[in-house]
Amino acid sequence: MGNISSLISKEQQYIRPSGVDYNAATNKNLLPAGWMDGYIESAEIRDTKLGTGQYIYIAWRTLDGQHLVHDHINIKNTNPVAVDIGLRTLSTIARALGLESIDDTEQLNGREIAARLAIEEADEWPARNVIKAYAKISTTRPKRASDLDKIRHQIRGNEGRNRQANFRQNDIPADQIPF
């Protein structure tokens, strides 16, 4: 739990989704890249390792409870770009949750929110899931990227069949055109 409004100014509360995880995930079973529904299991303000800034640590869990993904959102840092990205992410989370603003991390705990996951690989640590964006949970959005690919393939297939059917209907021999 932590008071956010005392750390950021009103001018810093705008949006651009982002989020990078620098801690290894505790669950080594990777989720596929794409949108997934889940909830914020816990959120709290923590100091950076160097003690020169602060970030909101978010533990995001899938709705089935099987997978946990960590996220860090910079809210106070010597790098103004990191703060800008972090505050935009925080604003995106607020909108996704239907909040005008987030004044305390306690407002996030237990709230359902969708996350766009990616898989990050590096030489220093094993592959892990990272959160790239947040959004309101939607019943119409595919739950995984593979579902989206299937839907796109079906749409493209139907479009091709529709074009062929339209072409056949409009394919009238020249001697039957009344002029």
N, C-alpha and C positions, 0 to 999 in steps of 0.2 A: 504494500500500500504506500502511496506517496502522492503528495500534492504537486501537480504538474503546472498549474497556472502561475505559481510563484517563480517558475524557472524560465518561462517563455513570455514574450511580449505579444500583444494583440496583432502586430504586423506580421508575426511569424506563423500565424495560423491559416495556412492555405495548403493546397493539395497537389501531390504528385506521388502515385503509388511507388513504393520501393520497399526494400527490406533485405538485409543480408545477414546470414547466420555465420558466425565465426567459431561457434562451439560445435563439437561433434554431437550428432543426434544420439540419444541414449538407446533408441531402437534401431538396430542395424538393418531391419527389413525396409528397403526403400519403397516409397510410393511412386507410382508413375507420374511424370510431369503432367500438369494440367490443373484445372479447378477442382477443388474438393471442399465439401462442407465439413465444418468442425466447430469447435468452440474454444474460447480462451480459458484455459484451465487456471492460469494465474498470470498476473501482471504486477510488476514492481519496479521501482526506480533503483538503479544500482550505479555505483561509481565505476568509471573506467579503470583499467589496470594501472595506468600512470597517475590516476587521481586528478587529472586535468579536466574531466568532464563527467557527464552522467548520461545514462541511456535507460530506456524502458525495456526491461527483459520481459518477453512474452513467451509463455509455454502454450502452444496451440495444439489441440488434440483432435483427431478425427472423431466424427460422431459415434463410430462404433467403439471408440475407446482403445483401439489397437495401436495407434501410432501417435507419437509425440514429436513435434517439430519446434525448435527454438528460434526466436527472432530477437534482434536487438534494434531498437529505434533510438538513434541519437537525438537528444534534446538539448544537450549542452556539450560543446566541443570546441577545441581551438580551431578546427576546420569549419568555416562557415557553410561550405557545400554539404558536409555531412549533416549539419544541423538543418539546413534547408530541406534535404531529402527526408530526414527523420520527421520533421514537423509536417511535411506534406503527407507522409504515410499516416501519421497520427490523425490528421484531418480526414483522410480517406476512411480510416477505421471509424471515426465518429459518424460520418455520413452513412456508412454501411450499417451502423447500429441504430441509426435514426436519432442521433444525439446532435445538438447544436454545437457543443464543445465537450471536451473531456477535461475536467478539473482535477480528477483524482484517478489513479490506476484502479481503485476499487470498483469504479464504474465499468471496467472491462471484464472483471472476473465472472466466469460462468456464462458469458454472452456468446450466442451462436454467430459465426461469421465464416464466410467462404474464403479460402486462400488459394492463390495460384502458386503451385509448387513447381520447383525445378530441381534437377539433380546437379549438384556441384561436386566436381572431382578435383583433387589436388594431390600432389606428390607427398605432402606432409601428413595427410590423414586420409582415411577411407572415404569413399563417396557418401554423400549425405543429401537429404532433402533440405532445401532452403525455401523461404517464402519470398516471392517476388511481388505480390500484390494482394490486396484484400478487397472484398466486395460483399454486398448484401447477399445472403443465401437466397437462391432462386430455384424454384421448382422447374423452370423451363431450361435452365442452362445444363449442359451435360456435366456429369460429375467428374469425368476424367477426359484427358486429351484424346485417348483412343476412341471414346464414345463420339467425340466431335468429329474425328476422322471418318468414322462409319457413317455419320449423318451427312457429312459433305459428299461422301462417295454415293450415297443413296440419292441425294439431290441431283448430283451431276448425271447419274444414270437415268433418272426420270426426265431431266431436261433434254437429254439426247433422244429418248423415246418420244417425247412430246414434239420435238423438232421434226423427227422423221414422220410422225403421224400428220402434222400440219403440212409438210411438204407433199405427201401423198394426196391429201385432200385438195390441195391447190394445183396439183399436176394435171391440168386439163389439156387434152389434145388441141392443137391449134385449129383443126377443122370444126371443132364444136364451140368456138368462141363466136358469139353473134355480133357481126359487124356488117 
